[in-house]
Amino acid sequence: MAKMIPPVISPKVKSSAERKIFEWFKNDPMTKEWVVFHSLGIENHQTVVFGEIDFLVLASNLGVFALEVKGGRVKREDGIWIYTDKYGVEHKKVRGPFEQAGEGMFSVIDELEKRGGTRKVLSGYGVMFPDIEYENSDIDCSQEQVFDKRDSQYVGRFIKRLSDYSSKKLRDKKVIVIYPSNEDVNDIVNILRKDFEKAVPVSTKIEYSEDRIINLTNEQYRCIDGLASNQRCLINGAAGTGKTVLAIKNAKESVVSGKKTAVFCYNLLLAKELKQHFTDEEIQPAYVGSFTDFLENLIRRNTDFDFSSITDPGKFYKEDLPFLALDALEKEQVEFDKIIIDEAQDLMNPDYLELFDTIIKGGLKKGEWYFFGDFNLQTIFNRGIDYDRVVDMLEGRANFAMFNLTVNCRNTPAIQAEMDKVVGISVETLKKDESLPAVKYIQFNSEQEEKELVEQELKKLIANGINRKEITLLSPFKYEKSIASKITKYKIDLARDGSEEITYSTIQGFKGMENTVVFLTDIQTYNKPDLMYVGMSRPRSLLVIFETKSAEKYRKKIKMNE
């Protein structure tokens, strides 16, 4: 039972032959503790690694092998390879599958050497024809390198045969054979994995271009492996540690594996952002969006409750909505195989847990759920909840695995250092460039002065080539009471509109989001550290804070008391 990377085969793969072989490697008892890379990723794009490799097998004590897969009927005439697909259409190619596999294997070896890889271990290549019996007639290859219909599903035996053949060739040439140890396999995985598993970052505008595809950290890879081994997981991490990226990746893999999956959050702006990652119908969960929206629609379908009668929204969403939803669920059965919650700290209270227990197949105790959240630092919608409290609530209902993400992949060292001072939050940053701009504090005495100062800073940034859509103004206040509503020299759009202009949001509404440049405006106090932490952790590159004189004194007093 091999470890497959990625753990599910992409819906982009239409080859039934590749799909069969993927499952055979995954389930063959002989492949236990092997690692098998498959070259097509699970994101909204295809990543073909090293050009031609369909499968790359890393088998301890046997070797490293590149495999080319050819389904349907195959023949060679006058040096031309002819492949007949399931529709009877012939495809002709000059380059043969053995040549492709060999070149793929050599490119892997070259890449390992370039990256200072492990010692040179036994390697080889082969071709798999699962639909036919194939007799090799190529003088440069051996029948030992062929897997065909006669091998049935026993892919492990084929790799053992390929290992024996490859080692014999070396011994015949008086070359010492070195079989890879478990440590060698782990070293190769660590070097190559980032080429096979990539992710699309969460940003205020999704752009699927090469410079917007990111490699995951080793810590995130460990978390991915842990999630694959556990049906119920609580993932805790500070802002910028990649929780949303992992939630999105896990949701896509769940959908591809055939599970009816729901992806929930609380924040409406984040809900819109999440939906942009599931535009491909083949990887769309059964539901993506705000959990409160989901419940409101459920109530509208099944009750006559008048939403216009709500006078206290805070009380309604915390207390009344869950009870109304439970009544609606008695009339309409809703069940998911798995739920994934991003920013789960916003939804961690007993009443909402009761709803999750109702809509998950098997309930919280036996069902599948992954809760991603910052349970200590970003509880602005659910104050009074912390990590220990969440663990206590869940332990009373289920057994689950716990994972911690500790590396900040979003903010610069300068921004993180300032969060250390102002909010008392200290985590490691992935970005190491100390030349990136320091956090800039600008003081104002009046609304008019703040307006002029904000406009001056915007002018400087735009003159220096910063795109307007890369700038977001955040405020503790609603738009009408914020300085953003007073800006006249620049167009300011609400962040939820997906504008190409400068955008505005409340700090609370921007939780879970990010942008290149963030202006924290209207800062009159620092006595709400969780709110300031959310605001300060949103920018990827530059943070500018506009504060009153009294707020400046409070901030400096905090620093003096460190």
N, C-alpha and C positions, 0 to 999 in steps of 0.2 A: 504494500500500500504506500505508494510513493507520495512525497510532498510535491504538489504541483504548483508551479509559479508561472502565471497567476493561478489561483486555486480553481477557477472555472474557465471554460473555453468561451471565447468571445462569440456573440451572436453574429458577428461579421463573418465568421468562418462557415461557409456553406458546404464545405467538403464533408460528406458523411464518413469518408475514410478517416480523416483527421479526428472527427468526433469519436469514432469507435476506438481509435488508438489512444486518445486522451483518456477515455474511461478504462481501457485495459491497463494502462500504466498506473492509473489511480487505484485500481482495485486488485491487481495481481499481488498475492501474498509475498511473492519472491522479491518484489520491489520495495519492501519495507525499508525505511530509512534512506531510500534513494531520493534524489532531488531531480525533478524533470521540469525544464523550462519549455514553455510553449511560446512561439514568437509573436502571437497576436494578443494585444492587451485588451483590457475590459473598458477602457475609456471611450469617449465619443470619436476617437480617431484610431487608426490602426498603426501599430508600431512594429515594423518588420525589423527584427534585430539581426545584424550581421548578414543582411541581404537575403540569404536563401535557406536558413535553417527552419525546419518545421518543429523539430523537437531536439533539445539538447539534454542528454541524460548524464547525470553525475552519480555514478555507482561506486561506493566505497569498496575497495579490494577488487574492483573489476576495471574501472577506467572512466574516461569521459568520451561520449560518443555523439556525433551529429547525425541526425536521421532525416532523410527526405521521404515524404509520403506521396504515393501516387495511387489514387483510386480509379475505379473503372477499368476498362480494357487498355492494355499497353502493348505496343510492339515497336520494333525498329526495322526500318527498311532503308538500305543504302546509306546508313549513317544518320538517318533522320528518325527521331522519336515521334511516334504517333499515339496520342492519348484520345480515347473515345469516352465522352462523358455520358451521364445517365440519359441524356436526350438523343444519343446516337451521333452527336456532332464530333467530328475529328479536329484535334488541335495538333499542329506539327511544330516541333522545336529541334534546333540543331544541338543545343546543349542538353546532355542527358542528365538523369537524376543522380547518377554516381558522381559525375563531375560537380554538380551543384552541392551535394553533400560534402565532398572532399574540400571544395573551396570554402564552404561554410566552416568546416572544422579547422582549417588552417587559419581562417580569419579570427576565430576564437582564441587559438593559441597565440597568434600575434598580439591580440588585444590584451591577453593576460600578461604577456611579456612587457608590453608598453606600460602597463599599470603596476609593474613590480609584483606580479602575481606569484603564486605558489611554485614549488619546484616542478620540474617537467615530469608529469605522470603519464601513464599509458593513455593514449587517445586513439580514436578511430572513427569510421563513418560507415553508414549503411543505408539501404533503401528499403522501404516497406511497401509491399503491394498486397493489401489485405483482401482484395476482391478477386485475385486471379492466382494461378500457379505460374511462376515465372522462372524460366531456366536462363541463367545468365550466360551470355556469349561474348562478353566484353573481356578482352585479354588483360586489361588493366585491373579487373575486379574479380572477385571470387564469389561463388555461390554461398559461401559462409557469410557474406555481407548482405544477403537477401532474406527478408522476411516476407512470406507470402501466405496464401490462403491455407496451405498445409500446416502452418504454425498455429492456426486457430487464434485464440486470444492470449497465448502464452508469450507475452512480450519479454518477460523476465528471462526465459530460456534463450531467446534470441540475443539479448544483451550478453549473456554468459558465452554464447557461441561466438559473438563478435569479439569479445574480450580474448577468448582463446586464440582466435584467428590472428588478431592484431599482435598479441604477445609472441606468437610463434614467428611471425614475420620479422619481428625485432631480434628475437633470439637467433634466427637463421643468419642475421647480419651481424651477430656477435654484439648486439646492443643490450645493455642491462635494462631489464624491465622494472619499472617502479609503479606499483599499484597505488592509487590514491587512498589515503587513510581518511577517517571521518574528519580529521582536522583539515586535510587538504580540500575535501569537498566543501567544508564550511568557508574556507578561505576563498575558493572560487565563487561560491554563492555571494559572498560579501562584495566581491569585485564586480560581478556581472549583474546582480539583481536590479540595480538602479536602471539598467537598460531595458528590463522586461516589465517592471512595474513603475509606472509614472502616474502622476495625478494632475488634474486641472485645479489651480488654486482658486480660492474664493476671493473675489474682488467685486467692486461695485459695478463692473461691466465685464462680462465673460468674453474673452477673446481666445479662440482656439488656434493660436499660432505657436510656432516652436518656442519662442521666448516666453510663452506663458505656460509651458509644461514644466513641472518641477519634479525633482527627485525627492524621494522621501528620506527621512533620517533613519539611522540604524535603530533608534528608539521606536520610531513609528513602525518600522518593519517588525520589530519584536511584538509590538501591540497587534499588528495584523495577524501574525502567527498565533497569538494568544486568542484572538477573536475567533479564528477558524477552529479552535479546539474546544470552545466553550459556547453553550447555547444562551447563557445569560451573563451579561458583562456590565460592570459599572466602570466607566472610563473618566478619570478626573484629570483636568489639566488647566493651567492658567491660560490667559489670552494669548493667541498666536502660536499655540503648540500644535496646531494641526487637527483639532478635533473634528471640525466640519469636513475637511478633506477626507479623513478616514471614514466618517459617517457616510459620505457620498459614495466612496469606493465600495464600502461594505454593502450598501443598498443595491448597487448595480450588480454585484456578485450574487446577492440573494435573489434578485429578479431573474438573472440568467439561469440560476440553479432551479428555477421553477417555483419559488416561494411567493405566496401572496403577501407582499411587503408594504408597510406603511412607513413613511418618513414624516415625523412631526417636529414642530418647534412651536414656540409661543409668539415670537416677534414677527409681525406682518412683513416687515422689510426683508428679514432673513428668509421668510417663507417664499417670497417672490424670487429671491436669489437662488434658493435651492432648486426651484422649478426649472431654472435655466440650465441646470446640469442634467436634466432628464428629457431633453427634446427628442431624442431618438426613441421611437416607439418600442424598439426591441428591449430597451432597458428601463422602461417607465414603471415605477412602482404602482401599486393599486391606488395609493394616495400619497401626495406630497403637499405639505403646506402646514398652516397654523392649526394646532389642535383645537383651539377655541372656535375657529371658523368651521372645522369639521363638526364640532358639537352643535354649533348654532344651526347649521344646515340640517343636521339630524333632527333637532328639535322642531324646526320649521316643517319638516316633512311629516312629523308624527304627532304634533300637538298644536293647539291654537294659542300658544303663548304669544303675548303682544310685546315685542322687543322695544317698542316705543315707550313702554311704561317704565323702563329702567331709569331710576333716579340716582343710584349710587353705583357707577360702573365698577369701582374697586371691589365692593362687596359682592356684586353680581358675579364677576368672574372668579372670585375666590370661593364663594359659598353657594350661590344659587345655581349657577350654570351646571356644576356636576350633578346636582340632584335632578334638575330638569332632564339632563342627558340620560341618566339612569332610567327615568320613566320612559323616555323615548326608545331606549334600547330594549325595553320589554315588548315593544310593538314591532320593532325592526331589528332583526338579528344581524349583527355586524361582527365578522370574525376575520382576523388576519393571522397568517402563519407566523409572522414576525413583525415586530415594530422596532423602529430606530428613532430615538429622540435626540435632536441636537439642542444645545443650550437647555439641557434637561433640568437644571436647577430651578428654572422658572415654573416647572410643573410638578415639583416634588412636594406634594402634601397628601394626606390620607385620602381625601375625596377623589383627587385625580388618579391616585394609584388604584382605587376601586374601579374606576373606569377602564384603566389599562388591563386590570385583571379580567374584566368582562369581555374586552374585544380581542384579547390574544388567545389563540387556540392553545388550550392547556393552562391558561391563566398565567399569572406571574410565577407560580410555583413550578410548572412544568413546561411552559411555553418558551418561545425564543424572543429575547429582547436585549437591546444594547442601548444604554443610557450614557450619552456623552455630555459632560458638563464641567463648569468651573464652580464647584460646590462650596468654595470658601471665599472667593474674591468677587464674583459677579452675581450676587443674589439681590440685585436692586428691585426686582419684581416680586421677590419672595423672601423678604428680610426675616431673619430669625432661623433660617435654614442654613446648616453648614454640613460639611462632609460627614462628620460623625453622626449627625441626626439622620441624614439620608441613609447611611449604612444601617443604622438601627431600624429604620422603617422597613427597609427591604429585607433585612435578615429575618424579620418576623414573618415574612411571606415566602422566601425562596432561598435556595443556595445559588451563589453566583461568584464569578471571578472578578477581581478588581485590578485595574491597570492605572498607572500614573504616567502622564506625559509632562516632561519637565524642561524641554528645550524650546525656547521662544524662537520661532522661525520667521516671525513677521517684523518685529521692531528692531531698530538699530541699537547698537550698544549705548549710544547717547540717550535715546529715549528710555531704554530699560534702566539706565543708571539714574535718570531723573525720577522714574517711578519708584525706584528703591528709596530715594530721599523723601519724596512727597507722600507716598502712600505706604511705604514700608514693604514693598513687594520685590523680592530678589530671586530671579531665575536666570539660568544660563541662556545666552543668546547664540543663535546659529550664525548670524552675521557678525563678522569679526573686524570689519573695516572701521577703524577708529577715526578716519578722516570725514565720515559722514557728519552732517550738520548737527550742532548741539540744539537742545530744546531752547526756543526763544521765548522769553517772557516780555510782554509789553503792557505797561500800566496806563490806565486812563482815569480821568476825573469826572467825565460826564458822558452821556449818551452820544452827543455830537462828536466829542473827541474820539470815542471808540470807533464810531462810524468812519471818521477820517483816517484813523490808524489802520483799520482793516482794509480800507480801499487802497491805502499806500502800499501795504504788504502784498495785496493781490496784484497791483501794478508791477511791483518788482518781480514777482514770480512769473507772471505772464511774459514780461520783457525778457526773462532768462530762459524762455522756451518751455515752461511748464504748461501742459494742455489744461484748459479750463475744467474738463471733466475729471481731471485728476485731483481736484481740490474740493474738499467738503468742509463746510462750516458747521460746527456742532455747538449746541447751547443747552443749558439746563431748562430753558424756557420754550414754550410753544412758539411757533413762527411769529405770531402777531406781537409777542412781547420780546422777541429776540432782536439783536442788532441786525441780523440778516434781512429783516423786513424793512430796515431803514436804508440799506445799500441802494444807491441810485446809479453809480457809475458802471455797475456790472449786473448782468442778469443772474438771478439766483433762483434755481428751481428746487422743488422738493426732491429729496433723494429717491423717493419711491417712484418718481416719474421716469427714471432711467434716462435722464437728460444728457446731452452733450455739453451742457453748461456747468458752471460751478453749482454745487448742490448744498442743500441745508437739511439737517435733521436734528431732532432732539438727541441728546446723548443716549437716553434710554432707548429711543427708536433705532439707533445705529448699532446696538449691541449685536455682536456676531458678524458685523460687517467690517470693511477696511477700505482705505484709499491711500494713494501715494502721499498726499499732503492733507493734514487736518489742522484747522484753526479751532481751538477751543475758545469760544467767545462768552462774554457775559459772566465771567467767573467772579463771584462776589465773596466766596468762602471756600475753604478746603475741609470743612467739617463733616463732609460725607465722602469718606475715602473710597467706598465701593463705587460711587458714581464717578469720581475723578479717575479711578483706575480704568473704568470702562472707556471713558473719553480719551485718556492718555494712551491707551493701548491700541487705538484704531489706525494710526498712520504707519505706513511701511517705511517712509523715508524722512519726513519732516513734520515736526510738531511745533505750532506757534500758539501760545496761550495769552489771551487778553484778560487781564485781571485788574480789579480795583486796587487802590492803594492799601486798603484795609486787608484785602485778600493777600497782597504781597507780604504784609507784616506777619500775617498768620502763617504763611508758607515758610518764611525765614525763621520763624519761631520753631516750627516743626523741625527744621534742619538743625537748629541749635541744640535741640533736645535729643538728637540722635545718640 
